[in-house]
């Protein structure tokens, strides 16, 4: 509610005018901005691995809300790979809107999973659904008015919420997600994004900060997948005669 009030009452935040001017503009095999496009593949790989592992885990081995939010997260990674690749193929505002709409899905799953494991199943579902609603509205506000504040609150406010949830004791049956690792990966990805041109120059025009940002950000799936494997292993032990 606090984040929503800030989004409605806070000052308008202008989108950077040079946002689409990424450092690495090189083409390869007919693919424009090739590395910024292809570096999204790890999102799809992690999404597939997560969904496959989740599918192989017994339904009763975890609370329903956590399974639903995890499904949302891993499926959202595949959507993010598609949306971000589309945007970086020809960077413009329309493509960026699609990219952000796709990103809403894994954000919703991540926030919902954190709330379900630290507050309650109902809180997890409520926060996941609220994010799915607020995310597209924030993108629409930016597209119509140029005010990026609501979208910034979806990202940074959401991560602050995850940080607060992680400080609470886990509920019985909560996934053993190392949320501190998730947050460190997210912070590293944002730093690479901000230093796109500087990283490109530092690495001798081989890799840009934005391409590395995609690869690093995809690793946020690793702590969730690792926790899922722990749940899967525990369920296997419990089922042994």
Residue pairs with C-beta under 8 A, 6 or more apart in sequence:
3 153
3 157
3 161
4 134
6 149
6 153
6 157
7 138
7 149
7 150
7 153
10 149
11 149
12 145
12 146
12 147
12 149
13 147
13 148
13 149
13 152
14 146
14 147
14 148
15 142
15 146
15 148
19 96
20 91
20 92
20 93
20 96
22 33
22 36
22 88
22 91
22 196
22 208
22 210
23 196
23 197
23 199
23 200
23 201
23 208
23 209
23 210
24 33
24 35
24 36
24 200
24 205
24 207
24 208
24 210
24 211
25 32
25 33
26 33
26 34
26 35
27 33
27 34
28 34
28 35
31 37
31 38
31 89
32 89
32 90
33 88
33 89
33 91
35 207
35 208
35 211
36 88
36 208
36 210
36 211
36 214
37 85
37 88
37 89
38 85
39 211
39 212
39 214
39 215
40 80
40 81
40 84
40 85
40 88
40 214
41 81
42 81
42 214
42 215
42 218
42 219
43 77
43 78
43 80
43 81
43 84
43 214
43 217
43 218
44 77
44 78
44 81
44 82
45 218
46 74
46 77
46 218
46 219
46 221
46 222
46 225
47 74
47 75
47 76
47 77
47 78
47 80
47 81
47 221
48 74
48 78
49 221
49 225
50 70
50 73
50 74
50 77
50 221
50 224
50 225
50 228
51 71
51 74
51 75
51 78
53 225
53 228
53 229
53 232
54 67
54 70
54 71
54 74
54 228
56 232
57 228
57 231
57 232
57 235
58 235
58 239
59 67
61 231
61 232
61 234
61 235
61 238
62 173
62 175
62 231
63 116
63 121
63 173
64 121
65 112
65 116
65 121
65 122
65 124
65 125
66 113
66 116
66 117
66 121
66 124
66 173
66 174
66 175
68 112
68 125
68 128
69 108
69 109
69 110
69 112
69 113
69 116
69 124
69 125
69 128
70 109
70 113
70 175
70 224
70 228
71 109
72 105
72 106
72 108
72 109
72 112
72 128
73 105
73 106
73 108
73 109
73 110
73 113
73 221
73 224
74 106
74 109
74 221
74 224
75 105
75 109
76 102
76 103
76 104
76 105
76 106
76 107
76 108
76 109
77 106
77 218
77 221
79 102
79 105
79 106
80 99
80 102
80 103
80 105
80 106
82 102
83 98
83 99
83 100
83 101
83 102
83 103
84 99
84 102
84 103
84 214
86 95
86 98
86 99
87 95
87 96
87 98
87 99
88 95
89 95
93 143
97 139
97 142
97 143
100 135
100 139
100 151
101 135
101 136
101 139
103 135
104 131
104 132
104 135
104 136
104 139
104 154
105 132
107 131
107 135
107 154
107 155
107 158
108 127
108 128
108 129
108 131
108 132
108 135
109 128
110 158
110 162
110 182
110 220
110 224
111 127
111 128
111 131
111 158
111 161
111 162
112 124
112 125
112 127
112 128
112 129
112 131
113 124
113 128
113 175
113 177
113 224
114 124
114 161
114 162
114 165
114 166
114 177
114 179
115 123
115 124
115 126
115 127
115 128
115 165
116 123
116 124
116 125
116 174
117 124
117 165
117 170
117 171
117 174
117 175
117 177
118 165
118 166
118 168
118 169
118 170
118 171
118 174
119 165
119 168
119 171
120 171
127 161
131 154
131 158
134 150
134 154
135 154
137 150
138 150
138 151
138 153
138 154
139 151
141 147
141 150
141 151
142 148
142 150
142 151
159 183
159 186
162 179
162 182
162 183
163 179
163 183
165 179
166 179
166 180
166 183
170 176
175 224
175 227
175 228
175 230
175 231
176 227
176 230
176 231
177 223
177 224
177 227
178 223
178 226
178 227
179 223
181 222
181 223
182 220
182 223
182 224
185 216
185 217
185 219
185 220
185 222
185 223
186 217
186 220
188 216
189 213
189 216
189 217
189 220
190 213
192 199
192 209
192 210
192 212
192 213
192 216
193 209
193 210
193 213
194 209
195 209
196 208
196 209
196 210
196 213
197 208
197 209
198 209
199 207
199 208
199 209
199 212
200 207
200 208
200 209
